[in-house]
Amino acid sequence: QVQLVESGGGLVQPGGSLRLSCAASGSSTGINVMGWNRQAPGKERELVATITSESKTIYANSVKGRFTISRDNTKNTVYLQMNSLRPEDTAVYYCRGLIGRSWFWGQGTQVTVSS
């Protein structure tokens, strides 16, 4: 059974940094695409960043230049380095991974940006 487990969320002041991690387990094949989405209270879930197995990346305009997505294929782990955090970045951040034709999701980790 495929599982994705996020870690690294928490409370941070505006302008601060956090690093999220997501480790995937239970897959007998490689993970083609990994990424992060987020959902703020009262809003729809939105794309934050995506990275392919060849490390090609896509970012939402709202996080370009502040967030960096990376992955370690040997560990089936994806990271999200978040710098210059803003209150509007407050949300539950979800990891996702594409295995074959199926998307798998983590349980989410809360990120709160507040003074």
Backbone torsions as a table, in degrees:
resi	resn	phi	psi	omega
1	GLN	NA	127.1	-178.8
2	VAL	-75.8	134.4	176.0
3	GLN	-134.1	140.1	173.0
4	LEU	-120.5	126.1	-175.8
5	VAL	-123.6	118.5	-180.0
6	GLU	-90.5	156.3	173.3
7	SER	-154.5	162.3	173.9
8	GLY	107.2	-3.9	178.9
9	GLY	-72.0	172.9	178.8
10	GLY	160.7	-166.0	179.7
11	LEU	-101.7	132.2	-179.7
12	VAL	-142.8	150.7	178.7
13	GLN	-79.3	154.0	175.3
14	PRO	-53.3	136.7	-176.2
15	GLY	90.0	-9.5	-178.6
16	GLY	-82.7	-175.6	-176.7
17	SER	-131.8	151.7	172.0
18	LEU	-143.4	153.9	174.2
19	ARG	-125.3	119.5	176.9
20	LEU	-95.3	146.0	175.7
21	SER	-127.6	151.2	176.4
22	CYS	-143.2	117.5	-179.6
23	ALA	-106.4	129.7	179.1
24	ALA	-103.0	141.5	178.0
25	SER	-142.1	161.8	175.2
26	GLY	89.5	3.9	179.8
27	SER	-103.2	133.6	178.3
28	SER	-89.0	-7.7	177.7
29	THR	-121.6	167.8	179.9
30	GLY	-70.7	162.9	179.7
31	ILE	-101.4	115.6	-173.7
32	ASN	-66.2	-54.1	-175.2
33	VAL	-128.4	137.4	173.4
34	MET	-128.8	155.5	-178.5
35	GLY	-169.5	-179.0	179.7
36	TRP	-130.3	136.1	169.5
37	ASN	-122.4	165.5	176.8
38	ARG	-143.0	156.5	178.8
39	GLN	-138.6	117.0	176.9
40	ALA	-90.3	157.9	-180.0
41	PRO	-55.2	128.4	177.6
42	GLY	78.0	4.0	-179.0
43	LYS	-121.2	163.3	177.5
44	GLU	-78.4	157.0	175.7
45	ARG	-66.8	137.2	-176.9
46	GLU	-131.0	154.4	177.3
47	LEU	-69.9	137.5	173.3
48	VAL	-107.5	-55.1	-178.3
49	ALA	-161.1	153.2	179.7
50	THR	-137.4	146.5	177.3
51	ILE	-139.9	133.9	179.2
52	THR	-87.4	175.7	178.7
53	SER	-65.9	-20.9	176.1
54	GLU	-93.6	9.8	177.7
55	SER	68.1	26.3	169.1
56	LYS	-78.7	138.0	-172.2
57	THR	-122.8	152.2	173.2
58	ILE	-134.6	138.1	179.7
59	TYR	-128.0	148.5	169.1
60	ALA	-67.8	146.4	-178.7
61	ASN	-57.7	-33.4	-175.5
62	SER	-68.4	-16.7	-177.6
63	VAL	-117.4	-4.3	-179.1
64	LYS	-58.0	134.3	179.9
65	GLY	85.5	-10.8	180.0
66	ARG	-116.2	-35.7	-178.3
67	PHE	-107.9	148.5	175.6
68	THR	-134.2	125.7	177.1
69	ILE	-100.4	141.3	177.9
70	SER	-149.1	169.2	-179.7
71	ARG	-148.7	155.7	173.5
72	ASP	-120.6	102.5	-176.0
73	ASN	-66.5	-27.2	179.7
74	THR	-69.4	-23.1	-179.3
75	LYS	-110.8	1.5	-175.7
76	ASN	50.7	45.7	-176.1
77	THR	-125.7	139.3	176.0
78	VAL	-120.4	145.6	-177.4
79	TYR	-122.8	154.8	172.0
80	LEU	-135.1	107.4	175.6
81	GLN	-88.2	120.5	-176.2
82	MET	-116.0	116.0	179.2
83	ASN	-116.0	164.2	178.4
84	SER	49.5	47.8	-175.7
85	LEU	-65.5	146.2	-178.0
86	ARG	-122.2	157.5	177.6
87	PRO	-55.7	-32.9	-179.9
88	GLU	-72.2	-6.6	173.1
89	ASP	-82.1	-6.3	178.9
90	THR	-61.6	125.0	-176.3
91	ALA	-178.5	170.8	166.5
92	VAL	-89.6	126.6	-177.8
93	TYR	-101.6	127.8	-177.7
94	TYR	-114.2	134.4	173.3
95	CYS	-89.5	146.9	175.4
96	ARG	-141.7	153.5	179.5
97	GLY	-143.9	139.3	179.7
98	LEU	-99.9	115.7	179.3
99	ILE	-121.7	114.5	-172.0
100	GLY	65.9	-118.2	177.7
101	ARG	-112.3	10.4	-175.0
102	SER	-113.3	138.5	174.5
103	TRP	-94.4	137.0	175.2
104	PHE	-119.3	145.8	-175.3
105	TRP	-125.2	148.4	171.4
106	GLY	-82.9	179.8	-175.7
107	GLN	-86.5	-12.4	177.8
108	GLY	97.8	149.7	175.7
109	THR	-136.0	136.2	-175.0
110	GLN	-81.7	131.7	171.6
111	VAL	-119.4	123.2	179.6
112	THR	-123.1	124.0	179.2
113	VAL	-111.7	109.4	-174.5
114	SER	-158.4	147.7	175.2
115	SER	-93.6	NA	NA
